[in-house]
Amino acid sequence: MSLGLHRLFRRQIDLNDLPVCNQPWNTLYVQWDGRITQPCCHGPHSLGDLNELGWEKVWNGKAFQMLRRQIASKTPKGTCVECLEGRRHFADYVGPFTQVLLPESKKQNFERARMHCAKRDTILQSKPYVLILDIGSKCNLRCRKCFIYGQERLPELGFMSMETFQGISPIFPDAIKVLCTGVGESTLNPDFEIMVKMLTEHGCWISFTTTGNPLDVALCKRLVGYKVDEIIFSIDSIDPETYGYHHRGGSLEKVMDNIRTIHETKEVFKSYQPHLTWVLVGMKSNLEELNAAVQVAASMGFRSFFVEQLQPALQGHRKEYWDFYSKQNVIESPEDIRFAAACLGGGRKSAKDAGIIFASSYDSVLKLP
């Protein structure tokens, strides 16, 4: 969108007047089997069965309408309460897109959607322009930090079928951003490449998260050719032994080889894409590596580095996960908090020196600047 149109819109409706959370007006999260749809990763998990109703009846169904009404009136229920009380961060999917130059169809849909949001409409004439697709909820590793495989009774996991994917496809021409990862390793889906190619053909901004282990040299090169916008690598250590402890079944050497292939292929084709993001779950056993990890990331072409919190152990998690969390959690004692703050401060400085973006979900918890 041009700056002129952006200013015109601000004169009509101030972006600050939008509801605190705007995702129910622009985002559709579809789990692997299509049976469960929701507005975000945390939101209500029972907004409709895509296979039974189709995306349009889900998007404007009674459950989505009620959620929009609750958010607009600031009377949320269930999992939305934490976000609106400020106990959890949520994504703004309006502001970032106001400065983006979009194709005409996507721009028109975006403008309709944010107008609906500003007016607190419950029934929308616009399509969701952000999609979160759980293309593959299964994983080939058994990472100790994984809050999914750490459960005593695993939820039903699987890979999104082409039938379910095709059921979402009418949204693709108007979609701006598509996150192709939910809770697992999406690259394991046998149809992963076909799905990525379909999305690129519709001009969608595509991102997915991976451990990097299922990739190979040929696929890495093709991903550069597909012009995937972002690949997020989950890497919790640059020490092979520590990596093997955290990412059970994974190979740090293989991951690094795959990353080098992507970086070298980008240089050969002088391609800006994909943007590489490194995600590290900050724990007692790896935060001391943060400076070195940031430097490695910068040397391998990463443009972003994010430190994520370890997910807390909850009722329903196995004893192994409870024990792991109690040993690795860095936000319990004052001593641990000081340790984490010092490591994060050093990592942030290294990132600034290296010219890459650094962020951490620990910042608000630890009251970091």
ZAMARGU-4260 file (C-alpha; in steps of 0.2 Angstrom, whole numbers, plus 5000, padded with zeros to 4 digits):
<rodrens>
0) 5000/5000/5000 | 5006/5017/4996 | 5010/5030/5010 | 4997/5041/5003 | 4983/5028/5005
5) 4990/5024/5022 | 4988/5042/5027 | 4971/5043/5020 | 4965/5028/5029 | 4972/5035/5046
10) 4962/5051/5043 | 4946/5039/5041 | 4950/5027/5055 | 4964/5029/5068 | 4973/5012/5069
15) 4974/5015/5088 | 4955/5013/5088 | 4956/4995/5083 | 4952/4982/5095 | 4966/4976/5106
20) 4967/4960/5097 | 4963/4960/5078 | 4967/4942/5074 | 4948/4936/5074 | 4946/4949/5059
25) 4960/4943/5049 | 4968/4926/5054 | 4963/4908/5052 | 4972/4894/5060 | 4969/4877/5052
30) 4975/4862/5061 | 4982/4847/5051 | 4965/4838/5049 | 4955/4853/5046 | 4943/4848/5060
35) 4948/4862/5072 | 4950/4880/5066 | 4954/4895/5078 | 4960/4913/5076 | 4978/4911/5082
40) 4989/4898/5091 | 4981/4902/5108 | 4963/4906/5104 | 4948/4895/5106 | 4950/4878/5098
45) 4932/4875/5093 | 4927/4888/5080 | 4922/4875/5067 | 4926/4860/5056 | 4933/4866/5039
50) 4929/4849/5031 | 4911/4848/5036 | 4907/4867/5034 | 4919/4874/5022 | 4930/4889/5026
55) 4916/4902/5023 | 4904/4895/5035 | 4918/4893/5048 | 4924/4911/5045 | 4907/4919/5048
60) 4900/4905/5059 | 4892/4908/5076 | 4908/4904/5085 | 4919/4916/5076 | 4905/4930/5077
65) 4904/4927/5096 | 4923/4928/5098 | 4923/4945/5088 | 4909/4952/5099 | 4919/4947/5115
70) 4935/4954/5109 | 4927/4970/5103 | 4918/4973/5120 | 4933/4968/5130 | 4924/4953/5138
75) 4934/4938/5132 | 4933/4921/5139 | 4944/4906/5139 | 4961/4907/5132 | 4959/4925/5126
80) 4959/4932/5143 | 4977/4930/5145 | 4981/4941/5130 | 4969/4955/5134 | 4975/4956/5152
85) 4993/4958/5145 | 4999/4941/5152 | 5004/4935/5135 | 5009/4944/5118 | 4999/4943/5103
90) 5002/4947/5085 | 4997/4963/5076 | 4991/4958/5059 | 4985/4976/5054 | 4999/4988/5057
95) 5013/4979/5048 | 5004/4978/5032 | 4999/4996/5030 | 5016/5000/5023 | 5017/4985/5011
100) 5014/4987/4992 | 5001/4974/4988 | 4993/4967/4972 | 4976/4975/4969 | 4965/4960/4975
105) 4975/4957/4991 | 4975/4976/4994 | 4956/4977/4992 | 4953/4962/5004 | 4965/4969/5017
110) 4956/4986/5017 | 4939/4978/5018 | 4946/4967/5033 | 4953/4981/5043 | 4938/4992/5040
115) 4927/4977/5047 | 4939/4977/5062 | 4938/4995/5065 | 4919/4995/5065 | 4919/4979/5076
120) 4909/4970/5063 | 4905/4952/5067 | 4900/4946/5050 | 4914/4949/5037 | 4914/4952/5018
125) 4933/4950/5018 | 4943/4934/5018 | 4957/4930/5031 | 4973/4937/5024 | 4984/4928/5037
130) 4984/4909/5037 | 4992/4898/5049 | 4992/4880/5042 | 4997/4865/5053 | 5004/4856/5037
135) 5012/4843/5048 | 5010/4841/5067 | 5021/4825/5068 | 5040/4826/5071 | 5054/4814/5068
140) 5064/4821/5083 | 5060/4820/5102 | 5067/4836/5108 | 5067/4837/5127 | 5059/4855/5126
145) 5044/4849/5116 | 5028/4852/5125 | 5018/4842/5113 | 5028/4825/5114 | 5030/4829/5132
150) 5012/4825/5136 | 5006/4809/5144 | 4992/4807/5131 | 4997/4814/5114 | 4984/4823/5104
155) 4980/4815/5087 | 4994/4820/5076 | 4996/4819/5057 | 4999/4828/5040 | 4987/4839/5031
160) 4980/4831/5016 | 4979/4839/4999 | 4960/4838/5000 | 4960/4849/5016 | 4973/4860/5008
165) 4962/4862/4992 | 4947/4867/5004 | 4957/4882/5010 | 4964/4886/4992 | 4950/4899/4988
170) 4958/4910/5001 | 4975/4910/4993 | 4972/4924/4980 | 4968/4936/4994 | 4980/4929/5007
175) 4995/4940/5011 | 5005/4929/5024 | 5005/4910/5026 | 5013/4902/5041 | 5016/4884/5036
180) 5019/4877/5053 | 5008/4873/5068 | 5016/4862/5081 | 5026/4849/5071 | 5039/4847/5056
185) 5029/4853/5041 | 5043/4847/5029 | 5039/4829/5033 | 5022/4831/5024 | 5024/4821/5008
190) 5015/4835/4999 | 5025/4849/5007 | 5033/4855/4991 | 5017/4855/4981 | 5009/4865/4994
195) 5023/4878/4995 | 5023/4879/4976 | 5004/4882/4975 | 5006/4896/4988 | 5020/4905/4979
200) 5009/4904/4963 | 4997/4915/4972 | 5010/4928/4978 | 5008/4923/4996 | 5022/4928/5009
205) 5027/4910/5015 | 5036/4905/5031 | 5039/4889/5040 | 5048/4882/5055 | 5060/4867/5054
210) 5073/4858/5064 | 5083/4857/5048 | 5085/4838/5050 | 5073/4832/5037 | 5080/4844/5023
215) 5093/4838/5011 | 5104/4848/4999 | 5092/4846/4984 | 5077/4852/4993 | 5087/4867/5001
220) 5092/4873/4983 | 5074/4871/4977 | 5067/4881/4992 | 5078/4895/4986 | 5071/4893/4969
225) 5053/4894/4975 | 5057/4910/4983 | 5051/4905/5000 | 5051/4921/5011 | 5057/4914/5028
230) 5064/4898/5035 | 5064/4898/5054 | 5077/4885/5061 | 5075/4878/5078 | 5093/4876/5085
235) 5096/4875/5104 | 5115/4873/5104 | 5130/4875/5093 | 5139/4862/5103 | 5136/4844/5095
240) 5134/4835/5112 | 5123/4848/5119 | 5113/4849/5103 | 5111/4830/5103 | 5105/4830/5121
245) 5091/4843/5118 | 5086/4838/5100 | 5086/4819/5102 | 5088/4810/5086 | 5095/4826/5077
250) 5112/4829/5069 | 5119/4847/5071 | 5131/4843/5057 | 5117/4839/5045 | 5108/4855/5050
255) 5123/4866/5047 | 5126/4858/5030 | 5109/4862/5025 | 5110/4880/5031 | 5126/4882/5021
260) 5118/4875/5006 | 5104/4888/5007 | 5116/4902/5010 | 5128/4898/4996 | 5113/4895/4984
265) 5106/4912/4988 | 5123/4920/4985 | 5125/4911/4968 | 5107/4917/4962 | 5110/4934/4971
270) 5093/4930/4980 | 5087/4939/4995 | 5075/4925/5000 | 5073/4915/5010 | 5076/4926/5025
275) 5084/4915/5039 | 5079/4916/5057 | 5087/4906/5071 | 5076/4902/5086 | 5084/4896/5102
280) 5074/4891/5117 | 5084/4899/5132 | 5088/4887/5146 | 5101/4885/5159 | 5111/4873/5149
285) 5113/4884/5133 | 5111/4903/5137 | 5130/4904/5140 | 5132/4899/5121 | 5121/4914/5116
290) 5135/4926/5111 | 5144/4912/5100 | 5127/4906/5093 | 5123/4924/5087 | 5140/4925/5079
295) 5138/4909/5070 | 5121/4914/5064 | 5128/4930/5057 | 5142/4921/5048 | 5129/4909/5040
300) 5118/4922/5033 | 5104/4923/5046 | 5096/4940/5047 | 5086/4937/5064 | 5089/4928/5080
305) 5075/4925/5093 | 5077/4918/5110 | 5061/4910/5116 | 5055/4905/5133 | 5054/4887/5138
310) 5036/4881/5139 | 5031/4878/5157 | 5026/4860/5163 | 5007/4859/5165 | 4995/4846/5171
315) 4995/4832/5158 | 5014/4832/5155 | 5025/4817/5159 | 5036/4817/5174 | 5051/4818/5162
320) 5045/4835/5155 | 5042/4841/5173 | 5060/4836/5178 | 5067/4844/5163 | 5058/4860/5165
325) 5063/4862/5184 | 5081/4859/5179 | 5081/4871/5164 | 5069/4885/5169 | 5078/4902/5171
330) 5065/4913/5178 | 5063/4905/5195 | 5077/4912/5207 | 5084/4929/5207 | 5101/4921/5203
335) 5094/4913/5188 | 5086/4928/5182 | 5102/4938/5184 | 5111/4925/5174 | 5098/4925/5160
340) 5098/4944/5159 | 5117/4945/5158 | 5117/4931/5144 | 5103/4940/5134 | 5111/4957/5136
345) 5127/4949/5129 | 5118/4941/5114 | 5109/4957/5110 | 5126/4966/5109 | 5133/4953/5098
350) 5118/4954/5087 | 5120/4973/5085 | 5138/4972/5082 | 5135/4958/5068 | 5120/4968/5060
355) 5106/4956/5063 | 5090/4958/5072 | 5088/4951/5090 | 5073/4948/5100 | 5067/4938/5115
360) 5051/4933/5123 | 5060/4934/5140 | 5062/4953/5139 | 5046/4958/5147 | 5047/4944/5160
365) 5065/4949/5165 | 5060/4968/5163 | 5074/4970/5151 | 5076/4987/5141
</rodrens>
